[in-house]
């Protein structure tokens, strides 16, 4: 069970959060789009910290779980907390994949594949525009003004 409040944003909060998105962010987060490979802002990020949902601020992945998959998208072998992501069967484009979304707001993040490194052997392949980054030691974002766990400092581990 997560220490974070996973209650979805209400209609007004969601509208306010969406209003702050760019066209590309809306396409990826809300319409299940994919950014082009090898161009995302976080692909080569080596800083220690936490990657959060671009829309609602929920912590999704720690930098300690990031690895270079060679695919052109930021990749992680485990989530910050398994309760923070939701998996959905994706049969689009004639493929069978597992989509991952934010468990709190439902935003599209990317896909998870069973070809990652030990210990999980998972590769969570994410769109950079689906994410925000908080450097270790800085306060986590709290765009829903919930306080609690959301008010803690980012930890890289």
C-alpha positions in Angstrom: 0.0 0.0 0.0 1.3 3.4 -1.0 2.0 6.2 1.4 0.7 8.6 -1.3 -2.9 9.5 -1.8 -3.9 7.7 -5.0 -7.4 9.3 -5.2 -7.8 10.6 -8.8 -8.0 14.3 -9.3 -11.6 15.6 -9.4 -13.0 17.1 -12.6 -11.9 20.7 -11.8 -8.4 19.7 -10.7 -7.9 17.5 -13.8 -9.0 20.4 -16.1 -6.6 22.7 -14.4 -3.7 20.2 -14.7 -4.5 19.5 -18.4 -4.6 23.3 -19.1 -0.9 23.4 -18.3 0.1 20.8 -20.8 1.8 21.4 -24.2 0.3 19.9 -27.3 2.8 17.1 -27.3 2.2 16.3 -23.7 -1.6 16.2 -24.3 -1.1 13.8 -27.2 1.1 11.4 -25.2 -0.5 11.6 -21.8 -4.2 11.8 -22.8 -4.3 10.1 -26.3 -1.8 7.3 -25.6 0.8 8.8 -28.1 4.5 8.0 -28.3 7.3 10.6 -28.6 10.0 10.0 -31.2 13.0 7.9 -29.9 16.3 9.4 -28.9 14.9 12.9 -28.4 13.3 12.9 -25.0 14.5 15.3 -22.3 15.2 12.5 -19.8 16.8 9.9 -22.0 20.3 10.9 -20.9 19.5 12.3 -17.5 22.1 11.0 -15.0 21.0 13.1 -12.0 19.8 11.4 -8.8 16.2 11.9 -8.0 12.6 10.9 -8.7 10.7 10.8 -12.0 7.0 11.8 -11.4 3.9 11.9 -13.4 3.9 15.1 -15.6 0.1 15.5 -15.0 -0.5 14.8 -11.3 3.0 14.6 -9.7 2.8 11.0 -8.4 6.3 9.5 -8.0 6.7 6.8 -10.6 10.4 5.8 -10.9 13.6 6.5 -9.0 16.9 7.3 -10.8 18.4 4.3 -9.1 16.2 2.0 -11.3 17.1 3.7 -14.5 19.2 2.0 -17.2 20.3 2.5 -20.8 18.1 0.0 -22.8 19.4 1.3 -26.2 15.8 1.8 -27.3 15.8 5.6 -27.4 13.4 6.0 -24.4 14.1 6.4 -20.7 13.9 2.9 -19.2 13.6 1.6 -15.7 13.7 -1.9 -14.2 11.2 -1.2 -11.4 8.7 1.4 -10.4 9.0 3.7 -7.4 6.1 1.8 -5.9 4.2 -0.9 -7.8 0.9 0.7 -6.6 1.8 3.9 -8.6 1.5 2.3 -12.0 -1.4 0.4 -13.6 -0.9 -2.1 -16.4 -3.4 -2.4 -19.3 -3.3 -4.9 -22.2 -2.6 -2.9 -25.4 -3.5 -4.5 -28.8 -3.0 -1.4 -30.9 -1.1 -1.4 -34.1 -1.4 -5.2 -34.5 0.8 -5.9 -31.5 0.1 -7.3 -28.0 1.9 -5.1 -25.4 1.4 -4.0 -21.8 0.7 -0.3 -21.5 1.6 1.5 -18.2 -0.4 4.4 -16.9 -0.3 6.5 -13.8 -2.4 4.8 -11.1 -3.7 8.1 -9.8 -4.6 10.1 -12.9 -4.6 7.5 -15.7 -2.1 9.3 -17.9 -0.3 7.2 -20.5 3.4 6.7 -19.6 4.6 4.0 -22.0 4.9 0.2 -22.0 6.5 -2.5 -19.9 8.4 -5.4 -21.5 9.9 -8.6 -20.1 13.4 -8.0 -21.4 15.0 -5.8 -18.7 17.9 -6.4 -16.4 18.0 -8.3 -13.1 16.5 -8.3 -10.6 13.0 -7.8 -12.2 13.8 -8.5 -15.8 11.3 -5.8 -16.7 11.9 -2.8 -18.9 9.5 0.1 -18.2 9.9 2.1 -21.4 8.6 5.7 -20.9 7.9 8.8 -22.9 10.0 11.7 -21.4 7.0 14.1 -21.9 5.0 11.9 -19.5 7.4 12.7 -16.8 8.8 15.5 -14.6 12.0 15.1 -12.6 12.8 16.1 -9.1 16.4 16.1 -8.0 17.3 14.2 -4.8 16.9 16.4 -1.8 14.3 18.7 -3.4 10.6 18.6 -2.4 8.4 16.4 -4.6 5.7 18.2 -6.7 2.3 18.4 -5.1 0.1 19.9 -7.8 -3.0 18.5 -6.1 -2.1 20.2 -2.8 -2.5 17.0 -0.8 0.4 17.4 1.6 1.3 14.2 3.5 3.8 12.0 1.6 3.6 14.4 -1.3 5.4 16.9 0.8 8.5 14.8 1.3 11.9 15.2 -0.3 12.8 13.2 -3.4 15.1 10.2 -2.7 17.1 8.5 -5.4 16.9 5.0 -3.9 
